[in-house]
């Protein structure tokens, strides 16, 4: 049940373009959300899409993945085991600013007379491009062209090319390239999803230096003790005469070029920017690293940076692009559909490509919302795309979780469990959730991470990772589940798990959440089979595992026994799985008398009010039916969907993609289309009204899943690829690549048939609508689609 309609920005200002997100008119009404949408990042460094001149701004963030401040979490009433220390990503020194003055008049977008304007996020070149024709109050015509990039090739480097030409007159012109640290932090105390504000400044100055056109500034966080150095250097190209002056202080640096601009003679400033941070090294060492990065960028030059950026993205699109041909009668054009899908995929790549020793935050590097924390979003919604398109990035993210294992062991001990419990929300590996009911109690994150590990191993064939890093995580997570649950006499000796929160945060601290129990069972089985495979195939690696974990083989039998007897609540009368014990005993939420402005419910109703009702924030049972679809019959899927779908509010951006996938699977194609529209337009359509606070990276991952798992019907249970396409009437053709065990499979679906082509590899077996197909390299196989049955009818009416 979605209470809001997607509102697309007006097409005359933001026209469809298959490879660019384009803005053709500056409008302050869209300032906040466009800062998010025009962000550029590489997974390590991110810059919001504010204007080059630094103003106007709504929230001017420059963020480094994993660079954070800590603070004590203050509770009105503390209890044992509560998270003690919060973490929040820090807005670092802003180095993007290039101010322009003509005749000593500043160029300021809101009042400038613009004869031409275009800004575009180019998803092939990986640049934010802007072209402006400005008429000054005195009638002078000034062309301004800029390009901003955050390098994928060079992780610590960003660069801006800023070119100005006065067309019709001579004029004194000034370009002021600036760096500035502002201690202010945007915060909305009425919304717990946003960033924390600080009364005291966060970054404390350590040292700064200026040498010719190069400026370096170093700061250290007040509490977490992390040090960061930002450096800039410049190239200046013009046939005009000019002078240059540079200076720096603790928080501000400027390189100012004063030019006697002649009519028609271009002026080009190229600004190279670098950020390095550390938890250990000195500021001096960081400055040395910054010097090396800037020296290299000056030798390489901006044009070579552009070429390397394009080459990096060419490789990404070759293995990742989802190509869509819209139906001629569809409301959205092919260009518009293509733009939407590529925009989502591009932002996932910007959030993850060079993360390496960090994770993917809920908002990526587009804002400080959710404190820059890593959630289950990373494994459940982002990793499926990366596993099939960029497996090395997926491996990096799983290895990052492995690096948290010791802290997860500590956290399990704090909540009186054995093994390891990964944090619900974190940056540094420690639990940072201040609300345990919707945070720590979501133990399912252990199983989510192990599910992603299993999928990664099955799709890539990387058994070594499974048997080394993976095995240690599997042992410790299985121990946690076994210690958390118990064999209940009241449930005929079945294994029960009480006092947890599933994916749905409107039902907290419940007993036997079906999603949690199913995922825990999968975790336990996979841990047991991995240890047994080690015993049979790699005894030397098993010896290492035993040394690392003090594993006793009796534990493996316990895990299997618990998994085999896992309790799954089910209502025989309705023929549905219960979201948790007692879910049906609660009163159904009064949706009819809840006005749209009362959503999301969490901002308008006390948690206890919500918890007393049958109302769902995030897909729960429906998500279980997607991730573990082989555990449900077709009839169960339909009956579960019919009951739970009307109870789901749309208050979470994580739901609609899953609802679309399952709706397509059970034949509800109109619902699948409707939900997919919300899913893919979550950010470009500002569906939830909060894109100003950053991109919904998980929902962007959901866009890929809607296309591949939903409409192309991919399922990959136990690593066996099967397809049952259900292309909606709005799409004429759908084409995408998958990387499977170092082989490249190209899938092309139209309304009548599917073509499978193994572009690279030695051979692959897939299943198409129940029939096995053996694929050989470069030999396409085209098969007809079986007719899809008429739209199913709901088993249950909407709850009264």
C-alpha positions in Angstrom: 0.0 0.0 0.0 1.8 3.1 -1.2 0.4 6.4 0.1 2.4 8.7 -2.2 2.6 9.0 -5.9 5.9 9.4 -7.8 6.4 12.9 -8.9 8.9 13.2 -11.8 10.7 16.4 -12.3 9.3 18.3 -15.3 10.6 16.9 -18.6 11.1 20.3 -20.2 13.8 21.0 -17.5 15.0 17.4 -17.1 14.6 15.8 -20.5 15.1 12.1 -21.2 18.6 11.1 -22.3 19.8 7.5 -22.4 23.2 8.3 -21.0 22.9 11.5 -19.1 20.9 13.1 -16.3 20.3 16.5 -17.7 19.2 19.8 -16.2 18.3 22.6 -18.8 17.2 25.3 -16.4 18.5 26.4 -13.0 15.6 26.4 -10.5 16.0 26.8 -6.8 12.8 24.8 -6.2 14.8 21.7 -7.1 18.1 22.8 -5.5 18.2 20.3 -2.6 17.3 17.2 -4.5 19.5 18.0 -7.4 22.5 18.3 -5.1 21.9 14.6 -4.4 21.2 13.5 -7.9 24.2 15.3 -9.4 26.6 13.9 -6.8 29.9 12.4 -8.1 31.8 9.7 -6.2 34.0 6.7 -6.5 33.2 4.7 -3.3 36.0 6.4 -1.4 35.3 10.1 -2.0 32.0 11.7 -2.7 31.0 15.3 -3.6 27.4 16.5 -3.6 26.3 18.2 -6.8 26.5 21.8 -5.6 27.5 24.5 -8.0 31.2 25.1 -8.7 31.0 28.5 -7.2 30.0 27.1 -3.8 26.6 28.9 -3.7 23.7 28.5 -3.5 23.7 25.4 -1.3 21.2 23.4 0.7 23.7 20.9 2.1 27.3 21.1 0.9 28.9 17.7 1.7 32.2 16.3 0.7 32.5 12.8 2.3 35.1 10.2 2.7 33.9 6.6 3.1 34.9 5.4 6.6 35.9 8.8 8.0 33.8 9.4 11.0 33.5 11.0 14.4 32.3 9.3 17.6 30.1 10.5 20.4 28.6 9.0 23.5 25.0 7.8 23.0 22.9 9.4 25.7 19.9 7.4 27.0 17.2 8.6 29.3 17.5 5.2 31.0 20.4 3.0 30.3 20.5 -0.8 30.4 23.2 -3.5 30.1 24.5 -4.1 26.6 23.1 -1.0 25.0 25.4 0.5 22.3 27.6 3.1 24.1 29.3 5.0 21.3 27.7 6.5 18.2 29.5 7.0 14.9 28.7 9.5 12.2 30.4 10.3 8.9 32.1 13.7 8.8 31.7 16.5 6.3 35.4 17.3 5.5 37.1 20.3 3.9 35.2 21.5 0.9 37.7 21.9 -2.0 35.2 22.2 -4.9 34.8 25.9 -4.8 35.9 28.1 -7.8 34.4 31.6 -7.6 34.1 33.8 -10.7 34.1 37.6 -10.8 33.7 39.7 -13.9 34.1 43.5 -13.5 34.4 42.7 -9.8 30.8 41.3 -9.9 30.4 37.8 -8.6 28.7 35.1 -10.7 25.8 34.0 -8.6 23.3 31.6 -10.1 20.1 32.7 -8.5 20.3 36.2 -9.8 22.5 35.8 -12.9 20.9 36.4 -16.3 21.4 33.1 -18.0 20.9 33.0 -21.7 21.9 29.3 -21.9 22.2 26.7 -19.1 22.8 23.0 -19.1 24.1 20.7 -16.4 24.5 17.0 -17.0 25.7 13.9 -15.1 27.3 12.0 -17.9 27.2 8.3 -17.1 29.6 7.2 -19.8 32.3 9.8 -19.1 31.8 9.8 -15.3 31.8 13.6 -15.2 29.5 16.4 -14.0 29.4 18.8 -16.9 28.0 22.3 -17.0 27.7 24.9 -19.8 26.4 28.4 -19.2 26.0 31.6 -21.2 25.8 34.5 -18.7 25.0 38.1 -19.6 26.4 40.4 -17.0 24.5 43.6 -15.9 26.7 45.6 -18.2 25.8 43.4 -21.2 29.0 41.3 -21.4 28.5 37.7 -22.6 30.5 35.1 -20.6 30.7 31.4 -21.5 31.4 29.2 -18.5 32.2 25.5 -19.1 33.1 23.1 -16.3 33.7 19.4 -15.8 34.0 17.7 -12.4 35.1 14.2 -11.8 36.0 11.9 -8.9 38.5 9.4 -10.4 37.7 5.7 -10.5 41.3 5.0 -11.6 43.0 7.1 -8.9 41.0 6.5 -5.7 42.2 9.6 -3.8 41.8 12.1 -6.7 39.2 14.5 -7.9 39.6 17.2 -10.5 37.7 20.2 -12.0 38.2 21.9 -15.3 36.7 25.4 -15.3 36.9 27.4 -18.5 35.7 31.0 -19.0 35.6 33.2 -22.1 34.3 36.7 -22.3 32.8 36.8 -25.8 32.1 40.4 -26.7 34.4 42.7 -24.6 37.5 42.9 -22.5 37.1 42.7 -18.8 39.0 42.3 -15.5 38.2 38.7 -14.4 39.1 36.8 -11.2 39.0 33.1 -10.6 39.3 32.3 -6.9 40.0 28.6 -6.2 39.1 27.9 -2.6 39.3 25.3 0.2 37.2 25.8 3.3 36.3 23.8 6.3 32.9 24.7 7.9 32.1 23.3 11.3 28.4 23.6 10.7 26.5 20.3 10.2 23.0 20.0 8.8 20.6 18.1 11.1 16.9 17.7 11.5 16.1 16.7 15.0 12.6 15.7 14.0 13.8 12.9 11.7 15.9 10.1 13.3 17.1 9.1 9.8 19.2 12.2 9.3 22.7 13.1 10.5 23.7 14.2 14.0 24.7 17.7 14.6 27.6 18.7 17.0 27.7 21.7 19.3 31.5 21.7 19.1 33.5 21.7 15.9 34.5 18.2 14.8 37.7 18.7 12.8 40.5 20.4 14.7 43.3 22.0 12.7 46.8 20.4 12.8 48.9 22.0 10.1 48.6 23.8 6.7 51.0 24.8 4.0 51.1 26.8 0.8 53.7 26.5 -2.0 53.1 28.3 -5.3 49.6 27.0 -6.4 49.5 24.0 -4.0 47.8 24.1 -0.7 47.6 21.4 1.9 45.4 21.4 5.1 45.3 18.7 7.8 42.7 18.2 10.5 42.0 15.6 13.2 38.6 14.6 14.6 38.0 15.6 18.1 36.9 12.2 19.5 37.7 9.4 17.1 41.2 10.7 16.6 41.2 10.3 12.8 43.5 12.5 10.7 42.7 13.8 7.2 44.7 15.8 4.7 43.2 17.7 1.8 45.4 19.1 -0.9 44.8 21.0 -4.1 47.0 22.1 -7.0 46.3 24.0 -10.2 47.1 24.4 -13.9 46.2 27.6 -15.5 46.0 28.0 -19.3 45.4 31.3 -21.1 46.9 33.8 -23.5 45.7 36.6 -21.4 48.0 38.3 -18.9 47.4 37.5 -15.3 48.8 37.4 -11.8 48.4 34.6 -9.2 48.4 34.9 -5.4 48.0 32.1 -2.9 47.5 31.9 0.9 46.2 29.5 3.5 45.1 29.5 7.1 43.9 26.8 9.5 40.5 26.4 7.8 40.8 28.3 4.5 43.0 28.3 1.5 42.8 30.3 -1.7 44.6 30.5 -5.0 43.5 33.6 -6.8 44.0 34.3 -10.5 43.5 37.9 -11.6 43.2 38.1 -15.4 43.1 40.9 -17.9 40.6 39.0 -20.1 40.4 39.9 -23.8 37.3 39.3 -25.8 37.2 35.8 -27.2 40.4 34.6 -25.4 39.6 31.5 -23.3 40.8 31.0 -19.7 41.1 27.5 -18.3 41.7 26.6 -14.7 42.3 22.9 -13.8 42.0 22.1 -10.2 43.4 18.8 -8.8 42.1 17.7 -5.4 43.2 14.9 -3.2 42.1 13.4 0.2 44.0 11.0 2.4 43.0 9.9 5.9 44.3 7.5 8.5 43.6 6.0 11.9 47.3 5.6 12.6 49.7 7.6 10.5 50.9 11.1 11.2 49.7 14.2 9.4 53.2 14.5 7.9 52.9 11.1 6.3 49.4 12.0 4.9 50.9 15.2 3.5 53.6 13.2 1.7 50.9 11.0 0.2 49.0 14.0 -0.9 52.1 15.5 -2.6 52.6 12.3 -4.5 49.0 12.2 -5.7 49.1 15.8 -6.8 52.5 15.4 -8.5 51.2 12.4 -10.5 48.0 14.2 -11.5 49.9 17.2 -12.8 52.1 14.9 -14.9 49.1 13.0 -16.2 46.9 16.0 -17.0 43.2 16.4 -17.0 42.6 15.0 -20.5 44.3 11.7 -19.6 42.2 11.7 -16.4 39.1 12.0 -18.6 40.3 9.2 -20.8 41.0 6.8 -17.9 37.6 7.6 -16.4 35.9 6.8 -19.7 37.9 3.5 -20.0 37.0 2.5 -16.5 33.3 3.1 -17.2 33.4 1.4 -20.6 34.4 -1.7 -18.8 31.7 -1.3 -16.1 28.9 -0.8 -18.7 30.1 -3.7 -20.8 29.6 -6.1 -17.8 26.6 -4.2 -16.2 24.4 -2.4 -18.7 20.7 -3.2 -18.7 19.3 -2.2 -22.0 15.6 -1.6 -22.4 13.4 -1.0 -25.4 10.0 0.5 -24.4 6.8 -0.6 -26.0 5.6 2.0 -28.6 2.4 2.6 -26.5 4.2 2.9 -23.2 3.9 6.1 -21.2 7.7 6.3 -20.9 9.9 6.5 -23.9 12.8 4.1 -24.4 15.2 7.0 -23.8 13.5 7.7 -20.5 13.4 4.1 -19.4 17.1 3.7 -20.3 18.0 6.9 -18.4 16.2 5.8 -15.3 17.8 2.4 -15.1 21.3 3.5 -16.0 21.1 6.3 -13.5 20.4 3.8 -10.7 23.2 1.5 -11.8 25.7 4.3 -12.1 25.0 5.5 -8.6 25.5 2.0 -7.2 28.9 2.0 -8.9 29.7 5.4 -7.5 28.9 4.1 -4.0 31.0 1.0 -4.2 33.7 0.9 -6.9 36.7 2.0 -4.8 35.2 1.3 -1.3 37.7 -1.5 -0.8 38.4 -1.3 3.0 35.0 0.2 3.8 31.4 -0.7 3.1 28.5 0.8 1.2 26.5 3.3 3.3 22.7 3.5 3.0 23.0 6.8 1.2 26.4 6.0 -0.5 28.4 9.2 -0.5 25.6 11.5 -1.5 24.7 12.8 2.0 25.3 12.3 5.8 21.8 10.8 6.4 21.7 7.6 8.5 25.1 8.8 9.8 26.9 7.2 6.9 26.2 3.8 8.4 26.4 0.4 6.8 23.3 -1.7 7.1 22.0 -5.0 5.7 21.2 -2.9 2.6 24.7 -3.7 1.4 24.4 -7.5 1.4 20.7 -7.9 0.6 20.1 -5.2 -2.0 23.5 -4.1 -3.4 25.6 -7.3 -3.5 23.3 -9.2 -5.9 24.0 -6.7 -8.6 27.7 -6.5 -7.8 28.1 -10.3 -7.6 26.8 -10.7 -11.1 28.6 -7.7 -12.7 31.6 -6.7 -10.5 32.5 -9.8 -8.5 35.8 -8.3 -7.2 33.9 -5.4 -5.6 31.5 -7.8 -4.1 34.4 -9.8 -2.7 36.0 -6.6 -1.2 32.7 -5.8 0.6 32.5 -9.4 2.0 36.1 -9.2 3.1 35.3 -5.9 4.8 32.7 -7.7 6.9 35.2 -10.4 7.7 37.5 -7.6 9.0 34.7 -6.9 11.6 34.6 -10.4 12.9 36.5 -9.8 16.2 34.2 -6.9 17.0 31.2 -9.0 16.1 32.5 -11.6 18.6 32.7 -8.9 21.3 29.2 -7.8 20.5 27.8 -11.3 20.8 29.3 -11.6 24.2 27.8 -8.2 25.2 24.3 -9.6 24.5 25.1 -12.9 26.2 25.4 -15.0 23.0 28.1 -17.2 21.7 29.9 -16.8 18.4 29.6 -13.4 16.6 26.9 -10.9 16.1 27.4 -8.4 13.3 26.3 -4.8 14.1 23.0 -3.6 12.7 24.4 -0.2 11.9 28.0 0.7 12.0 31.0 2.3 10.4 33.9 0.9 12.4 32.5 -2.5 13.3 31.0 -1.6 16.6 27.2 -1.5 17.1 26.0 2.1 16.8 22.2 1.6 16.9 20.8 3.6 19.8 17.3 2.0 19.5 17.8 -1.7 20.2 14.3 -2.8 19.3 14.7 -1.8 15.7 18.4 -2.2 15.7 20.3 -4.8 17.7 17.3 -7.1 17.8 17.6 -7.5 14.0 19.8 -10.5 14.5 18.9 -11.5 10.9 21.8 -9.4 9.7 24.1 -12.4 10.5 22.1 -14.6 8.1 21.9 -11.8 5.5 25.7 -11.5 5.4 26.1 -15.3 5.2 23.4 -15.5 2.5 25.3 -13.0 0.4 28.5 -15.0 1.0 26.8 -18.2 -0.2 25.5 -16.4 -3.3 28.9 -14.9 -4.0 30.6 -18.3 -3.8 28.0 -20.1 -5.9 28.0 -17.5 -8.7 31.7 -16.9 -8.8 33.0 -20.4 -7.9 35.4 -18.8 -5.4 35.6 -21.8 -3.0 38.9 -20.6 -1.5 37.1 -17.5 -0.1 34.4 -19.7 1.3 36.8 -22.1 3.0 39.1 -19.4 4.4 37.4 -16.1 5.4 33.9 -17.4 4.8 34.3 -20.5 7.0 35.4 -18.5 10.0 32.4 -16.2 9.7 30.1 -19.2 9.1 31.2 -20.9 12.3 30.8 -17.9 14.4 27.4 -16.9 13.0 26.1 -20.5 13.4 27.3 -20.5 17.0 25.3 -17.3 17.6 22.1 -18.8 16.2 22.5 -22.0 18.1 23.0 -20.1 21.4 20.1 -17.7 20.6 17.5 -20.3 19.9 16.3 -23.3 21.9 14.4 -26.6 21.4 10.9 -25.8 22.7 8.9 -28.5 24.5 5.8 -26.4 23.7 6.6 -26.7 20.0 7.2 -30.5 20.0 11.0 -30.0 20.4 11.3 -27.7 17.4 14.0 -25.0 17.4 12.6 -21.6 18.2 14.2 -18.1 18.2 12.5 -15.6 20.4 12.9 -11.9 21.0 14.1 -10.7 17.6 13.1 -8.2 15.0 12.7 -9.2 11.4 13.1 -6.9 8.4 9.8 -5.2 9.3 10.6 -2.5 11.8 6.9 -1.9 12.7 6.9 -5.3 14.5 9.8 -5.5 16.9 11.2 -7.9 19.5 8.8 -10.7 18.5 9.0 -14.5 18.7 9.8 -16.7 15.7 9.9 -14.2 12.9 9.5 -16.5 9.9 12.1 -14.6 7.8 14.7 -14.8 10.6 14.1 -18.5 11.3 14.3 -19.4 7.6 17.5 -17.3 7.1 19.0 -18.7 10.3 18.3 -22.2 9.1 20.0 -21.5 5.8 23.0 -20.0 7.7 23.2 -23.1 10.0 23.0 -25.6 7.0 25.6 -23.7 5.0 28.0 -23.5 8.0 27.6 -27.3 8.6 28.2 -28.2 4.9 31.2 -25.9 4.7 32.9 -27.5 7.7 32.1 -31.0 6.3 33.5 -30.0 2.9 36.7 -28.7 4.5 37.1 -32.0 6.4 36.7 -34.0 3.2 38.6 -31.7 0.7 41.0 -29.4 2.6 42.1 -30.9 6.0 45.0 -28.4 6.2 42.5 -25.4 5.9 40.3 -27.1 8.4 43.2 -27.3 10.9 43.6 -23.5 10.5 39.9 -23.0 11.1 39.9 -25.1 14.2 42.9 -23.1 15.5 41.0 -19.8 14.7 37.7 -20.8 16.3 38.4 -23.7 18.6 35.8 -25.6 16.7 34.4 -28.9 18.1 32.8 -31.2 15.6 29.9 -31.9 17.9 28.8 -28.3 17.2 28.3 -29.1 13.5 25.8 -31.8 14.5 24.0 -29.4 16.8 23.7 -26.9 13.9 22.2 -29.4 11.6 19.8 -30.6 14.3 18.6 -27.1 15.0 18.2 -26.3 11.3 16.4 -29.5 10.5 13.9 -28.9 13.3 13.5 -25.1 12.8 10.0 -23.9 13.8 8.2 -21.9 11.1 4.8 -20.4 12.3 2.0 -21.2 10.0 -1.8 -20.6 10.1 -3.6 -23.7 8.7 -7.0 -21.9 8.5 -5.7 -19.1 6.2 -3.0 -21.2 4.6 -0.3 -18.5 5.2 3.0 -18.3 7.0 2.8 -16.0 10.0 5.2 -13.0 10.0 5.8 -14.0 13.6 3.9 -15.7 16.5 0.8 -13.8 17.3 0.9 -11.5 14.3 -2.8 -12.3 13.5 -3.8 -11.5 17.1 -3.2 -7.8 16.5 -5.7 -5.4 15.2 -5.3 -4.4 11.5 -4.2 -0.8 11.1 -6.9 1.6 10.1 -5.5 2.5 6.7 -8.8 4.0 5.5 -8.7 6.8 8.1 -4.9 7.4 8.0 -4.4 10.5 5.8 -1.4 10.6 3.5 0.4 13.3 5.5 0.7 10.8 8.4 3.1 8.7 6.5 5.7 7.5 7.3 4.0 6.3 10.4 7.3 6.3 12.4 7.3 10.1 12.3 3.7 10.5 13.5 2.8 7.7 15.9 4.5 6.4 19.1 6.2 3.1 18.4 3.9 1.3 20.8 0.9 2.4 18.8 2.4 0.9 15.7 3.6 -2.3 17.4 0.0 -3.1 18.5 -1.2 -3.4 14.9 -1.0 -5.5 11.8 0.9 -3.0 9.7 4.2 -3.5 7.9 7.0 -1.0 7.1 9.2 -3.3 5.1 8.5 -6.5 3.1 9.2 -9.4 5.5 7.4 -12.6 4.5 7.4 -11.4 0.9 11.2 -10.9 1.1 11.7 -14.4 2.5 9.7 -15.7 -0.5 12.2 -13.9 -2.8 15.4 -14.9 -1.1 14.3 -18.4 -0.3 11.6 -19.0 -2.9 12.3 -22.8 -3.0 10.9 -23.0 0.6 7.4 -22.0 -0.5 4.9 -23.6 -2.9 3.3 -21.5 -5.6 0.0 -21.5 -3.7 1.7 -20.4 -0.5 3.4 -17.5 -2.3 0.1 -16.2 -3.7 -1.7 -16.5 -0.4 1.1 -14.9 1.6 1.3 -12.1 -0.9 -2.4 -11.5 -0.9 -2.5 -11.2 2.9 0.6 -9.2 3.6 0.8 -6.9 0.6 -2.2 -4.7 1.6 -0.7 -4.3 5.1 2.6 -2.9 3.7 2.7 0.9 3.9 5.5 1.9 1.5 7.3 3.7 4.4 10.5 1.9 3.5 12.2 2.3 0.1 13.3 -1.3 0.5 9.9 -2.9 -0.1 8.6 -2.0 -3.6 11.3 -3.8 -5.6 10.6 -7.0 -3.7 6.9 -6.6 -4.0 7.3 -6.1 -7.8 9.4 -9.3 -8.1 7.0 -11.5 -6.3 4.0 -9.9 -8.0 5.5 -10.8 -11.3 6.3 -14.3 -10.2 2.8 -15.1 -9.2 1.3 -13.4 -12.2 0.1 -10.1 -10.9 1.6 -8.2 -13.7 -0.3 -4.9 -13.2 0.9 -4.8 -9.6 4.4 -5.8 -10.7 4.4 -2.8 -13.1 3.1 -0.4 -10.6 5.6 -1.4 -7.9 8.5 -1.4 -10.4 7.6 2.2 -11.3 8.0 3.2 -7.6 11.2 1.2 -7.3 13.0 2.6 -10.3 11.8 6.2 -9.7 12.6 6.2 -5.9 15.2 8.9 -6.5 14.6 10.5 -9.9 10.9 10.7 -9.1 11.5 11.7 -5.4 8.8 9.1 -4.5 9.4 9.4 -0.7 9.9 13.1 -0.8 13.4 12.9 0.8 15.9 12.6 -2.1 17.3 15.8 -0.8 18.8 13.6 2.0 20.7 11.4 -0.3 20.2 8.6 -2.8 18.5 5.3 -1.7 21.3 3.0 -2.7 19.5 -0.2 -1.7 16.5 0.8 -3.8 18.9 1.4 -6.7 20.1 -2.2 -6.2 16.4 -3.1 -6.2 16.1 -1.6 -9.7 18.5 -4.1 -11.1 16.7 -6.9 -9.2 13.3 -5.9 -10.6 14.7 -6.1 -14.1 16.7 -9.3 -13.7 14.9 -11.3 -11.0 11.5 -9.8 -11.6 10.9 -9.4 -15.4 13.6 -11.8 -16.6 12.6 -14.3 -13.9 16.1 -15.2 -12.8 16.4 -17.6 -9.9 19.7 -18.9 -8.6 18.9 -21.3 -5.8 22.1 -23.3 -4.9 23.9 -21.6 -7.8 21.7 -23.2 -10.5 20.5 -20.5 -12.9 16.9 -20.7 -14.1 14.8 -18.2 -16.0 11.0 -17.7 -16.2 10.6 -14.3 -17.9 7.5 -12.3 -17.4 8.0 -9.1 -19.5 5.5 -6.4 -18.7 3.5 -4.8 -21.5 5.5 -1.6 -21.1 8.8 -3.2 -22.1 9.4 -4.5 -25.7 12.8 -5.8 -25.1 15.2 -6.4 -22.2 18.9 -7.2 -22.5 21.6 -7.6 -19.8 24.9 -9.5 -19.1 25.7 -11.8 -16.2 29.1 -12.8 -15.0 28.9 -16.4 -13.8 32.1 -18.3 -12.7 34.2 -16.0 -14.9 31.9 -16.6 -17.9 29.8 -13.9 -19.6 26.2 -14.7 -20.3 24.1 -12.3 -22.3 20.3 -12.6 -21.9 17.8 -10.9 -24.3 14.1 -11.1 -23.6 11.3 -9.9 -25.8 7.6 -10.5 -25.7 7.8 -13.8 -27.6 11.2 -15.3 -26.9 14.5 -15.3 -25.0 18.0 -15.6 -26.5 20.8 -16.8 -24.3 24.4 -16.2 -25.5 27.5 -17.4 -23.7 29.8 -14.6 -24.9 32.9 -15.8 -23.0 33.5 -19.1 -21.3 33.7 -22.8 -21.8 30.1 -23.9 -21.3 27.1 -23.3 -19.0 24.0 -25.1 -18.1 20.9 -23.1 -17.4 17.2 -23.8 -17.0 14.5 -22.0 -19.1 10.9 -22.4 -17.9 11.7 -25.8 -16.5 13.8 -27.1 -19.4 17.5 -27.5 -19.2 19.7 -25.8 -21.8 23.4 -26.5 -22.5 25.1 -23.3 -23.7 28.3 -23.4 -25.8 30.5 -20.4 -26.4 29.3 -17.9 -29.1 26.3 -20.1 -30.0 23.1 -18.3 -29.2 20.1 -20.3 -28.2 16.6 -18.7 -28.8 13.6 -20.3 -27.2 10.0 -19.3 -27.3 8.2 -18.1 -24.2 5.3 -20.2 -22.8 2.1 -18.3 -22.6 1.5 -16.5 -19.3 -1.8 -17.3 -17.6 -4.3 -14.6 -17.1 -3.9 -12.2 -14.1 -4.3 -14.1 -10.9 -7.1 -13.0 -8.6 -6.4 -12.2 -5.0 -7.2 -14.9 -2.5 -7.8 -12.3 0.3 -9.6 -9.0 0.0 -7.8 -6.0 1.4 -8.0 -6.2 5.3 -10.9 -4.2 6.6 
